[in-house]
Amino acid sequence: MNTLKVAAAQIQKFGLHKQKEQADLLAVEEPLQIRLTFGAGDLRETRQLTLTMRTPGDDIELAAGFAFSERIISEREQIRNVRFCNDPREAHQETDAIHSVNIELEPDTEVSLSRFSRNAYTSSSCGMCGKNDWSMLQLSGIAPKTVSMPLTDARMLYDLPDRLRLQQAVFSRTGGLHAAGLFKPDGELILLREDIGRHNALDKLIGAALYKGLLPLENYIILVSGRVGYELVEKAIVAGAGVLAAIGAPSSIAVQTAETFGLTLIGFLRSGSFNCYSGTGRISA
């Protein structure tokens, strides 16, 4: 896991009875261009996939996780290389000041980029930006999972938010980052990634799991620090997750999608309670 960037700032601290100047730390937000090289022989080409606002750090995992969660690739072996683009000859005039990562696929990997606009932009708050229409959000070709037996214990889940927060190094310094953690059913935290964007944090986590050979994540628990919208549920389903838990609230379409695809979706997870919106059979009381 790479060290995430923070920025120093001088602020005016206001209180009920006093005001003072003091130093503060901010979570860094910078653009990253993710590009894709694919095809064979004379048909090989490079295109921009997205321009995302992210917290620098774990960028290689972010790019790989994005490619997987957006279903551009389906396995680690389809990636030949993921690298930063530092060669000036590869830079685009309009983005030559922006950090770029290029995903180079094996020549025999079939790619369809019809789901993306040419200059797709992803803000740090929304993972759906850059999608062309609602039909792109459908999880076609993915079979719903069947909840056959409990995966974890409710009492263990109560402790996960504290375990996640204790390991959030940059959040503890800035208060400005989302986190995505991957837990074993017994509550052991095995992966943690942070980013100013909740969808980027999850893509970094999925990318790390891809490189470690952990996908699909059917026998793991994903915990995210914020609310759960459709985009996080979609990414969790593509990653094959069994349980997606959140400290915040889910949206209506997040719940509907989780129910349709057999994902256990938990919201408002805290010490002593949580709401289970779908897939209750994976949780033992």
N, C-alpha and C positions, 0 to 999 in steps of 0.2 A: 504494500500500500504506500503510495507516494505521499509526501507531506503536502498538505493543501496550503495555499497562499493566504496570508492575512495582510492587511494594510494598516499602518498607524495613522491616527488622526488626533488633532487637538480639538476638544469639545468644550462647550460651556455647560456645566452641570447645574441644573436648577433644582432647588428643594423648597420646602415651605418657608424656611427662614434664612436661606443663604444661597449664594451663587458662587461657583468657582470654576476655574479652568483646569482641565485635567487631560491626561492622555487616554486614548481609547483604541481598541482594535476593531477592525471591520473585516467581514468576510469579503473576499475579492470576487468580483463578477466580471468575466471577460469573454469575448466571443471566440468560438472554436469552429472552424470549417471542417466538416467531415466529408471526405471525398472517397470515391470508389473506382478502382481499376478492375475491369472485367473483360471477358471475351477471349477469343483465341486468334492467333496469327494476325492477319491484316485487319481483322475486325475488333481487335483489342482497343479499348478506349477508357478514358478517365472522365468521370462526371462528379459534380457536386451533389451530395445527398442532402445536406442540411447545414445551416449556420445556426449554432446553438449558443445561448448564453449560459456559461457554466462557471463553477469555481475551479480554477486550474489545479491539476493533480489527478492522477489516475486516468489521464486522457486516452491512453491506449485501450484500457478496459472500457471506458465510456464508448469509444467508437465501435469496439467489438460487440459490446452489449447492445448498442443501438441497432447494429446490423442484425443481430439475432432477434431482438424483441420486435423489430419491424419486419421480420420474416424474409429478409434479403438472403440470409444464410440459414441453414438448419443444423449445421454441425461445425465443430472446430476445424475439421480437416479441410473445409472449403476455403479457409483463409491461408493464403501463402505467406502474407506478412502484413503487419500494421506498423506504420512508422510516421514520424513527423516529417513534413515536407519542408526541408531547409534549402533545397536547391532553388536559386532564383529563377532558373529556367522553367520551373514548375509553377511559379506563382502567377496568379491572375492579377491583372492591373488593379481591379477594383477591390481586391482583398489581399494585396501583398503585405499589408501591415497586420493581418490577422493570422494567428496561429492556425496551422492546418495539419490534419492527420489524414493519411491515405490508407484505405483498406485495400490491399491487393489480393484478389481472389485467384484461385486456381483456374486455369483456362477452361476446364470442363464444367465449371459451375454455371448453371443456368440462372439468369437474372432477369427479373421483370421490374422496371422502374416506373411503370405506369401509375403506381400509387403515390408518386412524389411529383411535385411541381419542380421545374428546373431550378428555381432559386428559393427552395423551401427554407423558411426561417422558423426556428423554435425558440420561444422565449423561455426564461428560467421558470416561469410559473405554469406553463401549459405545454403538455406533450403532444397535443393534437394540431398545433399550428403547422402549416405546410401541407396538411392533408387536403386533397382536392375536393372530396365530398364524403357524405355519410357512408356510402357504400364501401369506402376504404376502411371503415372502422369495424367491419364485420369479420369475425374469426372463422372464415370459411375453411373447411378442410381439417379442423381440429375436433377430435371426438370428445364429447363430454366425459368426465371422469365419474366413476361410481364410488360412493362412499361406502366401503365395505366393513371397515373396522376402525376403532379409535386410533389416532396417531399420537395424541399427547393428552396431558392431564390439565384440567382447568386450574388447579392450584399452582401449577408450575407457570402457567401463562401470566399470572398476576405479577410475577417478579421480572418479566422481560423488559418493561419500560425502564426500570432502574438499571438493569444490566446494560441496556443500550446507552443510556445517558452517561453512565460512568466511563464508557469508552469513546464518547464523542469529544475528541481532543479539541477540534476547532470550535465546535459549538460552545464548549465551556469557556473559551477565550473571547468569543464574539457574540454568542446568542443568535447567530444569523444563518444557521445551516440546517437543512433537512438531513435525515439519516435513514439508511436502509440497512437492516441487519439480517443475517441468515443464522438461524438457530437449529440445533439438533432437537429432536423431540424431548430430550431430557433437559433442555434449557441451556445447553452449552452454546455460547456465541462463537461461531467459526469465521464469519466474515462481517465486516462493517465498512460501509462507504458513505461519505458525506458530500453534499453539494447544495448550492443555493437553490437549485431546482429539484423538486421531489422526484420527478421523472428521471432526471440525470442521475440522482443518487441510486435509483433502482437499476438504471442501465449500467452504471459502474459495478454494482453488485452482480448483475447477471453476467457482465463481461468477465469479472473475476472468477465466478463460478464456471464459466465456459472454459477458461484457461486451466482451471484446476480439475476439470473433468467431472464436475458435480451435477451437470444437467442430465436429465430433467430433475427438478427440485421437489418431486412428489413426496419425499419423506423428510422434508425440511419445513421450517416455519419462517416466513418472511415477515419482519416487523418494520413498518414505516412510521416516521415520527409525526406526520401530519394527517390531513384528511385523505380520503380515498375517492378519487374520481374514476371515470371509465378508463383513462389511460393507464393507471397503475394496475387495475384489474386485468386489462388486456395484456400488459407485459408479463404479469404473474402467470396468466394462463398459458401464454406462449412458452414461458420458461418451465412449464409443467408443474408449478407449485401446487402443494396440497392445501396449505393454509396461508392466507394473507391476513395479517393483523395490523391494526392501526391505532394510534393513540387518539386520533380524531374521528370525525364522522364520515360515513360513506354517502355517496349520492344515490339517487333512486336507480339510475341506469347501471351504476356499479353493482348494486345488489341484484338487479335483474340479470346482468351478465354472469355474475358469480353463480347464481342459482342455475342458469341455463347450462353452464359448463362444469358444474360439480365442484366449484372451488369453495373451500371453507373461508368465509369472510367474517372477520371480527372487527368491531369498532369500539371506540371509547374504552380501550384497554387501560386499566390502571390497577393499582394495588387493591385487590379485593373484589373487583367486578369487571365485567365486559359484556357487550352485546354481541351475540352470534346471529348473523343475518342469513346465512346459508351454510349447508354442509355440517350441521351440528353433530352428525354421527362420528366425525373425526375427533371430537372432544369428549373425554371421559370425565364425568362429574365425581 
